[in-house]
Amino acid sequence: MLTMIRSCKPEHIEHELDIFNTNPQFNLISKDKSTLTAEDIAAELKDAEQAGAERYLLHDNDQFVGILELLMHNPKDSCTWIGLLIINGRCHGQGYGSAALELFDSVMRERGVQSHRLGVLVNNPNAHRFWQRHGCVEVRPAELPDGKAIMIYERAVGSEINN
C-alpha cells in the first residue's frame, strides 16, 4: 500500500537523491544536469519549505518509490498545486504514478479541494501524456523563474484515467 511520509529529516535526502538520479532525463530538462548532488536536494527542500510546500516521500513495500510535493495555496492564483511528482526510475511502468495521484486525490478530498494545478516542462512529452491521461486540461503556457517554459494544467480531483 502506497503511503506518504513527510520529507523533512536529513536522512531523507539520500532517498530523494536516489529517486532523482534514477531519472537522469528529467534532471537534464529540469536542472540542466543528469545527476544531482545532496546539496541540490537540500536546496530543493529549503525552497519547498520557504514556499510553504508540503513534500512527501512515497513509500511502498519497504522502498521509497517517489516524491510528491504540493502547495495548498499558491498566492499567485489562490489554487492548490502539485509542485512535483517523480517516481523512482526503477519503478516506472508499475502504476506508482497513478497510485500516487489516487493517494493525492484522497488527501485533497479530505481537505475539501476540488481541483488543482501543475506545471509541466514543455520538453517533457512523457509527463504531458501522463497528466493528460489523468484528466488534466491545459490552462496556459508560462515560464518558471529560471526561464524554462511550462504548460500549466488544471485537473479536477478524482478525474478518471483516459487511456
FITI-664045 format. One record per residue: chain; y, x, z of N, C-alpha, C, O in turn; residue in one letter; residue number from 1. Coordinates in steps of 0.1 Angstrom, whole numbers, plus 5000, padded with zeros to 4 digits. Example, Ala and Ser with C-alpha at 12.3 -4.5 7.8 and 13.67 -1.06 7.14 Angstrom:
BEGIN
A;4943;5132;5078;4955;5123;5078;4967;5132;5078;4967;5142;5085;A;1
A;4978;5128;5071;4989;5137;5071;5000;5129;5079;5011;5134;5080;S;2
// end
This chain:
BEGIN
A;4988;5008;5000;5000;5000;5000;5012;5009;5000;5014;5018;5008;M;1
A;5022;5006;4991;5034;5014;4990;5043;5010;5001;5046;4999;5004;L;2
A;5049;5021;5008;5058;5019;5018;5070;5028;5016;5070;5038;5008;T;3
A;5081;5024;5022;5094;5032;5021;5096;5039;5035;5096;5033;5045;M;4
A;5099;5052;5034;5102;5060;5046;5116;5066;5044;5118;5073;5034;I;5
A;5124;5063;5054;5138;5068;5052;5138;5083;5051;5133;5090;5060;R;6
A;5145;5088;5041;5145;5103;5038;5157;5108;5045;5168;5108;5039;S;7
A;5155;5114;5057;5167;5119;5064;5163;5131;5072;5172;5137;5079;C;8
A;5151;5135;5072;5146;5147;5080;5146;5159;5072;5143;5158;5060;K;9
A;5148;5171;5077;5147;5183;5070;5134;5185;5062;5134;5190;5051;P;10
A;5123;5181;5068;5110;5183;5062;5109;5174;5049;5100;5176;5041;E;11
A;5117;5164;5048;5116;5155;5036;5121;5162;5023;5118;5158;5012;H;12
A;5129;5173;5025;5135;5180;5014;5123;5186;5005;5124;5185;4993;I;13
A;5113;5191;5012;5102;5197;5005;5094;5186;4996;5090;5189;4985;E;14
A;5093;5174;5002;5087;5163;4994;5095;5158;4982;5090;5156;4972;H;15
A;5108;5157;4985;5117;5154;4974;5117;5164;4963;5117;5161;4951;E;16
A;5117;5177;4967;5117;5188;4957;5105;5187;4949;5105;5189;4936;L;17
A;5093;5184;4954;5081;5183;4947;5082;5171;4937;5078;5173;4925;D;18
A;5087;5160;4941;5088;5148;4932;5098;5151;4921;5094;5149;4909;I;19
A;5109;5157;4923;5119;5160;4913;5112;5171;4903;5113;5169;4891;F;20
A;5106;5181;4908;5102;5192;4900;5089;5189;4892;5084;5197;4884;N;21
A;5083;5177;4894;5072;5172;4886;5078;5164;4874;5071;5158;4866;T;22
A;5091;5163;4874;5099;5156;4863;5109;5165;4857;5121;5162;4857;N;23
A;5105;5176;4851;5114;5186;4845;5124;5180;4834;5135;5184;4833;P;24
A;5118;5171;4826;5127;5165;4816;5138;5157;4822;5150;5157;4817;Q;25
A;5135;5149;4833;5146;5142;4840;5156;5151;4846;5168;5149;4845;F;26
A;5151;5162;4852;5160;5172;4858;5169;5178;4847;5181;5179;4849;N;27
A;5164;5180;4835;5172;5186;4824;5183;5177;4820;5195;5181;4819;L;28
A;5180;5164;4819;5190;5155;4814;5200;5150;4825;5211;5147;4822;I;29
A;5195;5151;4837;5204;5147;4848;5211;5158;4855;5223;5156;4860;S;30
A;5205;5170;4856;5210;5181;4863;5212;5194;4855;5217;5204;4860;K;31
A;5209;5193;4842;5211;5204;4833;5202;5216;4836;5205;5227;4832;D;32
A;5191;5214;4843;5182;5224;4846;5168;5218;4849;5168;5207;4854;K;33
A;5157;5224;4845;5144;5218;4846;5138;5219;4860;5130;5210;4864;S;34
A;5143;5228;4868;5137;5230;4882;5149;5230;4892;5159;5237;4890;T;35
A;5147;5221;4902;5157;5220;4913;5153;5229;4924;5142;5233;4926;L;36
A;5163;5232;4933;5161;5240;4945;5162;5231;4957;5167;5220;4956;T;37
A;5158;5237;4968;5160;5229;4981;5175;5227;4983;5179;5217;4989;A;38
A;5183;5236;4979;5198;5234;4981;5203;5223;4972;5212;5215;4977;E;39
A;5197;5221;4960;5201;5210;4952;5197;5196;4959;5205;5187;4959;D;40
A;5186;5196;4965;5181;5184;4972;5190;5181;4984;5194;5170;4986;I;41
A;5193;5192;4991;5202;5190;5003;5215;5184;4999;5221;5176;5006;A;42
A;5221;5189;4988;5233;5184;4983;5232;5170;4979;5242;5162;4981;A;43
A;5221;5166;4973;5219;5152;4969;5219;5143;4981;5225;5132;4981;E;44
A;5212;5148;4991;5211;5140;5004;5224;5138;5010;5228;5127;5015;L;45
A;5232;5149;5010;5246;5148;5016;5254;5138;5008;5262;5131;5014;K;46
A;5254;5139;4995;5261;5130;4986;5257;5115;4989;5266;5107;4990;D;47
A;5244;5113;4990;5240;5099;4993;5245;5094;5006;5249;5083;5007;A;48
A;5244;5103;5016;5249;5099;5029;5264;5096;5029;5268;5086;5035;E;49
A;5272;5104;5022;5286;5102;5022;5290;5089;5014;5300;5083;5017;Q;50
A;5281;5086;5005;5284;5073;4997;5279;5061;5004;5282;5050;5000;A;51
A;5272;5063;5015;5267;5052;5023;5254;5046;5017;5250;5035;5020;G;52
A;5247;5054;5009;5234;5050;5003;5223;5052;5013;5223;5060;5022;A;53
A;5213;5044;5010;5200;5045;5018;5190;5052;5008;5188;5047;4997;E;54
A;5184;5062;5013;5174;5070;5005;5161;5069;5011;5159;5072;5023;R;55
A;5151;5066;5003;5137;5065;5009;5127;5073;5000;5128;5073;4988;Y;56
A;5117;5078;5007;5106;5084;5001;5096;5072;5000;5094;5064;5009;L;57
A;5089;5071;4988;5079;5061;4986;5065;5068;4989;5062;5078;4983;L;58
A;5058;5061;4997;5045;5067;5002;5034;5058;5000;5035;5046;5002;H;59
A;5022;5064;4995;5010;5056;4993;4998;5065;4994;4999;5077;4989;D;60
A;4988;5061;5001;4975;5069;5002;4978;5083;5006;4973;5092;4999;N;61
A;4985;5085;5016;4987;5098;5022;4995;5108;5012;4993;5120;5014;D;62
A;5002;5102;5003;5010;5111;4994;5024;5104;4992;5025;5092;4992;Q;63
A;5034;5113;4989;5047;5108;4986;5047;5107;4970;5045;5117;4963;F;64
A;5050;5095;4966;5049;5092;4951;5062;5090;4945;5063;5089;4932;V;65
A;5073;5089;4952;5086;5087;4946;5097;5087;4956;5095;5089;4968;G;66
A;5109;5085;4950;5121;5084;4958;5129;5071;4953;5130;5069;4940;I;67
A;5134;5064;4962;5143;5052;4958;5155;5053;4967;5155;5055;4979;L;68
A;5167;5053;4960;5180;5053;4966;5187;5040;4963;5187;5036;4951;E;69
A;5193;5034;4973;5200;5022;4970;5214;5022;4977;5215;5028;4988;L;70
A;5223;5014;4972;5236;5013;4978;5239;4998;4979;5240;4991;4969;L;71
A;5239;4993;4991;5240;4978;4993;5253;4973;4988;5254;4962;4983;M;72
A;5264;4981;4989;5277;4976;4985;5285;4987;4978;5290;4996;4985;H;73
A;5286;4986;4965;5294;4996;4957;5308;4991;4958;5311;4981;4953;N;74
A;5317;4999;4964;5331;4995;4965;5338;4993;4951;5348;4987;4951;P;75
A;5332;4999;4941;5339;4998;4928;5337;4984;4921;5345;4980;4914;K;76
A;5325;4978;4924;5323;4965;4918;5317;4954;4928;5314;4943;4924;D;77
A;5316;4958;4941;5310;4949;4951;5296;4945;4948;5291;4935;4954;S;78
A;5288;4952;4940;5274;4949;4937;5265;4959;4945;5269;4970;4949;C;79
A;5253;4954;4946;5242;4963;4951;5237;4971;4939;5236;4966;4928;T;80
A;5234;4984;4942;5230;4993;4931;5217;5000;4935;5215;5004;4947;W;81
A;5208;5003;4925;5198;5013;4927;5204;5026;4921;5208;5027;4910;I;82
A;5205;5036;4930;5211;5049;4926;5201;5058;4920;5204;5067;4912;G;83
A;5188;5056;4924;5178;5065;4919;5164;5058;4921;5162;5053;4932;L;84
A;5156;5059;4911;5142;5056;4913;5134;5066;4904;5135;5066;4892;L;85
A;5127;5075;4911;5120;5086;4904;5106;5086;4910;5104;5086;4922;I;86
A;5096;5087;4901;5082;5087;4905;5077;5101;4902;5080;5107;4892;I;87
A;5069;5106;4912;5062;5119;4910;5055;5120;4897;5048;5111;4893;N;88
A;5058;5130;4889;5052;5131;4876;5037;5131;4876;5031;5126;4866;G;89
A;5030;5135;4886;5016;5134;4887;5011;5120;4889;4999;5117;4888;R;90
A;5020;5111;4892;5017;5097;4894;5021;5087;4883;5019;5075;4884;C;91
A;5027;5093;4873;5031;5084;4861;5020;5077;4856;5008;5082;4855;H;92
A;5023;5065;4851;5012;5057;4845;5003;5050;4854;4993;5044;4850;G;93
A;5006;5050;4867;4997;5044;4877;5003;5032;4883;4997;5026;4893;Q;94
A;5014;5027;4878;5020;5015;4883;5030;5016;4895;5034;5006;4900;G;95
A;5032;5029;4898;5041;5031;4910;5056;5027;4908;5062;5022;4917;Y;96
A;5061;5028;4895;5074;5024;4893;5076;5009;4895;5085;5004;4901;G;97
A;5066;5001;4889;5066;4987;4891;5064;4983;4905;5071;4973;4910;S;98
A;5055;4989;4912;5053;4986;4926;5065;4989;4935;5068;4982;4944;A;99
A;5072;5000;4931;5085;5003;4939;5095;4993;4936;5102;4989;4946;A;100
A;5096;4988;4924;5106;4977;4921;5102;4964;4928;5111;4957;4933;L;101
A;5089;4961;4929;5085;4949;4937;5088;4951;4952;5093;4941;4958;E;102
A;5086;4963;4957;5090;4965;4971;5105;4964;4973;5109;4958;4983;L;103
A;5113;4970;4964;5127;4969;4965;5131;4954;4964;5140;4950;4972;F;104
A;5125;4946;4955;5129;4932;4954;5126;4925;4967;5134;4916;4972;D;105
A;5115;4928;4974;5112;4922;4987;5122;4925;4997;5127;4916;5004;S;106
A;5127;4937;4998;5137;4941;5007;5150;4934;5004;5157;4929;5013;V;107
A;5153;4933;4991;5166;4927;4987;5166;4912;4990;5176;4906;4994;M;108
A;5154;4905;4988;5154;4891;4991;5156;4889;5006;5163;4880;5010;R;109
A;5150;4898;5015;5152;4897;5029;5167;4899;5033;5172;4893;5043;E;110
A;5174;4907;5025;5188;4909;5027;5197;4899;5020;5210;4901;5021;R;111
A;5192;4890;5013;5200;4880;5007;5206;4884;4993;5216;4878;4989;G;112
A;5201;4895;4987;5207;4900;4975;5200;4892;4963;5187;4892;4963;V;113
A;5208;4887;4954;5202;4880;4942;5201;4889;4930;5193;4886;4921;Q;114
A;5210;4899;4928;5209;4908;4917;5214;4921;4921;5220;4923;4931;S;115
A;5211;4931;4912;5216;4945;4914;5219;4951;4901;5216;4946;4891;H;116
A;5225;4963;4902;5229;4971;4890;5223;4985;4892;5219;4989;4902;R;117
A;5223;4992;4880;5218;5005;4880;5224;5012;4867;5227;5005;4858;L;118
A;5225;5025;4867;5229;5032;4856;5218;5041;4850;5211;5047;4858;G;119
A;5216;5041;4837;5206;5049;4831;5213;5058;4821;5220;5054;4813;V;120
A;5209;5071;4823;5215;5081;4813;5211;5077;4799;5200;5073;4796;L;121
A;5221;5077;4790;5218;5073;4776;5207;5080;4769;5200;5075;4761;V;122
A;5205;5093;4773;5195;5101;4766;5182;5101;4774;5174;5111;4774;N;123
A;5179;5090;4781;5166;5088;4788;5159;5076;4783;5159;5065;4790;N;124
A;5153;5076;4771;5147;5064;4765;5136;5058;4773;5134;5046;4773;P;125
A;5128;5067;4780;5117;5061;4788;5123;5052;4799;5117;5041;4802;N;126
A;5133;5056;4805;5140;5048;4816;5145;5035;4810;5144;5025;4816;A;127
A;5152;5036;4799;5157;5024;4792;5145;5014;4790;5147;5002;4793;H;128
A;5134;5018;4785;5123;5009;4782;5118;5003;4795;5115;4992;4796;R;129
A;5116;5012;4805;5111;5007;4818;5120;4996;4824;5115;4985;4827;F;130
A;5133;4998;4824;5142;4988;4830;5143;4976;4822;5144;4965;4827;W;131
A;5143;4977;4809;5144;4965;4800;5131;4957;4802;5132;4945;4802;Q;132
A;5120;4963;4803;5107;4956;4805;5108;4949;4819;5101;4938;4820;R;133
A;5115;4953;4828;5116;4947;4841;5128;4938;4843;5133;4935;4854;H;134
A;5133;4933;4831;5144;4922;4832;5158;4927;4832;5167;4919;4835;G;135
A;5161;4940;4831;5175;4944;4831;5182;4941;4818;5176;4941;4807;C;136
A;5194;4937;4819;5202;4934;4807;5215;4944;4808;5220;4947;4818;V;137
A;5218;4948;4796;5230;4957;4795;5243;4950;4799;5245;4939;4796;E;138
A;5251;4958;4807;5264;4953;4811;5275;4960;4803;5283;4953;4797;V;139
A;5274;4973;4804;5285;4981;4796;5281;4995;4797;5275;5000;4807;R;140
A;5286;5003;4788;5285;5018;4789;5295;5023;4799;5305;5017;4802;P;141
A;5292;5034;4805;5301;5041;4814;5298;5056;4814;5290;5061;4807;A;142
A;5306;5063;4823;5304;5077;4824;5303;5081;4838;5311;5076;4847;E;143
A;5294;5090;4842;5293;5095;4855;5304;5105;4858;5311;5110;4849;L;144
A;5307;5108;4871;5318;5117;4874;5316;5131;4867;5325;5138;4864;P;145
A;5303;5135;4864;5301;5148;4858;5302;5147;4842;5299;5156;4835;D;146
A;5306;5135;4837;5308;5133;4823;5296;5128;4815;5297;5126;4803;G;147
A;5285;5126;4822;5273;5122;4815;5274;5107;4812;5278;5099;4820;K;148
A;5270;5103;4800;5271;5089;4796;5259;5081;4801;5248;5086;4801;A;149
A;5262;5069;4806;5251;5060;4811;5253;5046;4805;5264;5043;4800;I;150
A;5243;5038;4806;5244;5024;4803;5242;5017;4817;5232;5020;4824;M;151
A;5251;5008;4820;5249;5001;4833;5241;4988;4829;5245;4981;4820;I;152
A;5231;4986;4837;5223;4974;4836;5224;4965;4848;5228;4970;4859;Y;153
A;5221;4953;4847;5221;4943;4858;5207;4936;4857;5202;4934;4846;E;154
A;5202;4933;4869;5189;4927;4869;5188;4917;4881;5193;4920;4892;R;155
A;5183;4905;4878;5181;4896;4889;5169;4900;4897;5159;4905;4892;A;156
A;5170;4899;4910;5159;4903;4920;5147;4894;4916;5149;4882;4916;V;157
A;5136;4900;4915;5124;4892;4912;5121;4889;4897;5113;4881;4894;G;158
A;5129;4896;4888;5127;4894;4874;5113;4897;4870;5106;4906;4875;S;159
A;5108;4889;4860;5094;4891;4855;5094;4904;4846;5104;4908;4840;E;160
A;5082;4909;4845;5080;4921;4836;5077;4916;4822;5069;4907;4820;I;161
A;5085;4921;4813;5083;4918;4799;5076;4929;4792;5082;4940;4790;N;162
A;5063;4928;4789;5056;4939;4782;5059;4940;4768;5053;4949;4761;N;163
// end
